[in-house]
Amino acid sequence: MTSTPAYPDARRPDAGTVLVSPWIVPTPGLQRRAADAVIHAWEQQARPAAMLSLSTFLSDDGSHVLNYAQWTDDDAHREWVRHQRPAAISRIDESIPGIRRPGVTRYARYRSYAPEGTPGRRPALLVTPTFATAGPAAQRALADTVLDALERAAAPGLLGAHLHLSKDGGRVLNYAEWEGFDAWRAFVAGGAADRLRAAAEGVAGVTALAALAAAPAFPVQSSVPHYRLHRSLVNVPAP
């Protein structure tokens, strides 16, 4: 397994499932410790080849760590959960008590938007608008609407938008990579973010802008969560 400061390759073709999970920390000062503990736990255990990569992100508000993991398939991940996850989690809880875990959402990447001229430019900010949906048809319609709107909108500094559909049909995640906070702030200040959200919420079967992981522990917020990459681990390089 190789540690890297680079963002994960959201479009790698062998990632059959993407696992997104927030870990809420008791205080902002524990964010980095929690993120390091996740990485350390993987470094200290046998890793199946089906586990492709793991990236940890720190929320700008200091409230939580976002874990983004790519696996080849769900069955392999469930096998790991049954046999190895309890021991790994218990060690983290012993070192950092008070972490809350609203749960894991299973996604598959559907489509991506990458503006011309952006390959090789490094993101500095991850923004994750997430919408609740009423099934697979609504998911696809919403994702197509968002991508079509982005192709028409002026969004300087947007390096990539990767639309992920949850496997239960219940939500769509826009995993958006930005050049920096200033570019994202200009996008919001110019009204483009509001127009994009209005277009998305106008799709039949889209119920609301959802909180991260749609969990009771995460109240719906008026602002979209945004993050800085902490560390990434690559277990199997992208083909």
N, C-alpha and C positions, 0 to 999 in steps of 0.2 A: 504494500500500500504506500502511495506516494503523497506527501503533503504538498499543497500548492496554494499560492495566494490568488490563483485565477478563479473566476466564476465557473460554475459547472457548465458543461455543454448541454444546454436544455434541449437541443435537437438531436442528440446522439440516437442513432436508430435502434440500438439494442436495449434501450430503456423501455421495457414493456409496462412498467409501473413506476409512478413517482409518489413517494410518501412525504406528506407535508404535516409537520406537527409543531405546535408552539409549546414552549415550556415557560410558564409564568414564574418569575423569581420574586422572592420576598422583598428585596431591595435592589436598586440599580447597581449597587456595588458588587452584586453577586452574578451579574450577567456574564462577564468574561470567565469567571470560575466555572459557571454551569456549562458554557460552551466548550471550554477546555476539557471539562469532565466527560462530555459526550465523545469528543475525539479520542481522549485517552482510553476510554472504555473500549473503543473499537481497536485501538492499537494493542490492547492487552489480551485480545481473544482471537480464536480461530475465525477466519472470515470466509464465508462461502463465495465461490466465484460469481454467484448470482447477484451479490452485492457489488454494484458498480462504483458508486460514489456517494459521499455524504458531505454536505456543506452546512455550516452554521452561520447564521446571520444575527446581528444584534439590532434590536429595535431602537430607533433614535430617542424614544421616550423612556428608555431604560427599564421597561416593564417585562420584557420577555426575550427569549432566544427562539429563533425560527430555524427548524431543522428541515432540510430539503435533501431527500435521499432518492437515488435512482437504483432500481433493481431490475433484473431481467423479467421477473414474473412474480405474481402474488403468492403462489404456492410456496416458492422458496422462502419468501419473507415470513409467511405464516409458520413455516417449519422452524425458522430461527427464533421467532417469538415464543413458540412452545418450549423450546429446549434451552435457549441461551439468554433471552432478554431479561427474565427475572433476576438472575444473578448480576447482570451488568447494571440494571437500574438500582438494585439495592445498594451497590457500592457507591453510586452517585448520591443517593439519598442519605447515606451515612455521612458523606463528606459535606454535603450541602442540603441540610434539612429545610423543608418548607416549599420545595418546588411543586407547582401544580401543573398537571398535564391534561388539558381539555380533550385530547385524543388525536388520533392519526386520521388524516383524510387520504384516501387512495385516488390518485389521478392518473390519467393518461394524456400526454400532450396531443392536441388535436391539429392545430395549425400555428404558424408563426409569421410575424411580420418583422422584417429587417430592412430598414431604409438603405438605399444605395450609398456607398461610400463609408459604411460603418465597420466592415470587417477589420479586425485587429485593434479597434479602439476599445479600451478597457472600461467597463462600467464602474461607477463609484457609488451608485445608489440602486437599491431594489425597491420597487413599489408594487404592492399586491392588492389591487381592487378585486373583490370577490363577490359574486352575485349568487343568490339563491335561485334555483330553477325547479320547474315542475316536471322534470323528466328529460330523457335523451334528446327529444326533438327540440325542446326549448333550449337545451344546452348548445346544440349545434347552431340554431338560429341566432342565439345571443353571441356566440363566438364569431360567427360570420359577420354579424352586424358591427361588432367592435373592430374587427380587422378591416372591414370595408371603410369604416369611419376613419381609422388611423391612416389608411392609404390616401384619403382625401385631405386630412388635416395637416396643418403645419406644426410639426413637433420637433424643433431643433433640439438635439441632445438625446433623443430617444434612440437607443442603440438596438433594441429588440423587444418585441412583445410576443410572449409565448402563451397561447391560450390552452389551458389544461381543463379537461372535463373530469369531474369526479365520477368514479365508477358506479356510484349509487344513483346517479342522475340528479343529484340534489344541488350541485353548485358548479360554477365556472370560476376559475382562477386566472387572472391576467398577471402573469409573471413578467413584469416589465423592467428592463434594464436601462438605466439612465446614466448619462455621462457625469451627472452630479446633481446636487440638491438645487442649485440655481436654475438649471434647465427644467427640472420638474416644477419648481415654484413659478417660473415664467409660463409654463403650460397651464398651470392652475389659474394664475392671475389673469391670463388672457381669455379665460372662459372656456377653453377647449375641453378641460376635464369635465366641467358641468354639462357641456353639450354631449360629450361621449357618454356620460352616465345617463342622461335623459334618453338618448337613443337606445341604450341597453335596456333601461327599465320600461321602454315602450314596446319591447318584444313580448308577445303573448307567452305566459308561463314563467315570466321573470317576476318574482315577488318583491324583492328588495335588494338593496346593497347589503350584503351579508357581512357579519363580523367574521374575523379570521377563525376558521374551523367551525363556524356556526355553533359554538358551544356556549352553554349558559354562563360559563366563567368569563366569556368574552362579550361584554355588552357591545351593541352596535354603536359605532363611533361615526361622527360626522366627517372626520378626516380619514384618509386612506393610510393604512400602515406602511411605513417605509423603513428600510434597513441598510446597514453596512455589512459587507462580508467580513466574517471573523477568520474562519479557516475552512479549507476544503481538503478532503482526502479522496484520492482516486485509487480504488482497489483494482479495477480493470480499465485500462485506457480505452478511450472511444475508438471504434474501428475506423 
